[in-house]
Amino acid sequence: MVVISREDYERLRQPKPNFVELIRNSPLMDVDIDLTRDQSLTREIDL
């Protein structure tokens, strides 16, 4: 048996947003992120 508060129960009962809704409602939605990939060749390293 697990005992939780009514408030926690109500919070857990609410439907979870799907992934698209989660991303669209993110506070970071308007932040510009540079997703370009570095096109340089590999480099030599000393091990």
C-alpha positions as CSV (number, residue, x, y, z in Angstrom):
1,M,0.0,0.0,0.0
2,V,1.2,3.5,-0.9
3,V,-0.2,6.6,0.8
4,I,0.0,9.9,-1.1
5,S,-1.7,13.3,-0.7
6,R,-4.8,14.2,-2.6
7,E,-2.8,16.9,-4.3
8,D,-0.1,14.5,-5.5
9,Y,-2.8,12.0,-6.7
10,E,-4.5,14.7,-8.8
11,R,-1.2,15.8,-10.3
12,L,-0.3,12.2,-11.2
13,R,-3.8,11.6,-12.7
14,Q,-3.6,14.4,-15.2
15,P,-2.8,13.2,-18.8
16,K,0.8,13.6,-19.8
17,P,1.6,15.7,-22.9
18,N,2.9,13.9,-25.9
19,F,6.4,14.6,-27.1
20,V,5.4,17.2,-29.7
21,E,3.3,19.1,-27.2
22,L,6.1,19.0,-24.7
23,I,8.6,20.5,-27.1
24,R,6.1,23.2,-28.4
25,N,5.3,24.3,-24.9
26,S,8.9,24.4,-23.7
27,P,10.1,27.7,-22.3
28,L,13.2,27.2,-24.5
29,M,11.1,27.0,-27.7
30,D,12.4,30.4,-29.0
31,V,16.0,29.8,-28.2
32,D,18.2,29.6,-31.2
33,I,20.5,26.5,-31.1
34,D,23.2,25.9,-33.7
35,L,22.7,22.4,-34.9
36,T,25.2,22.5,-37.7
37,R,27.8,19.8,-37.7
38,D,31.5,20.5,-37.8
39,Q,32.7,19.4,-41.2
40,S,36.4,19.4,-40.5
41,L,38.5,16.3,-41.0
42,T,39.7,14.2,-38.1
43,R,42.8,15.2,-36.3
44,E,45.8,13.4,-35.1
45,I,46.4,13.1,-31.4
46,D,49.2,11.7,-29.3
47,L,48.2,9.0,-26.9
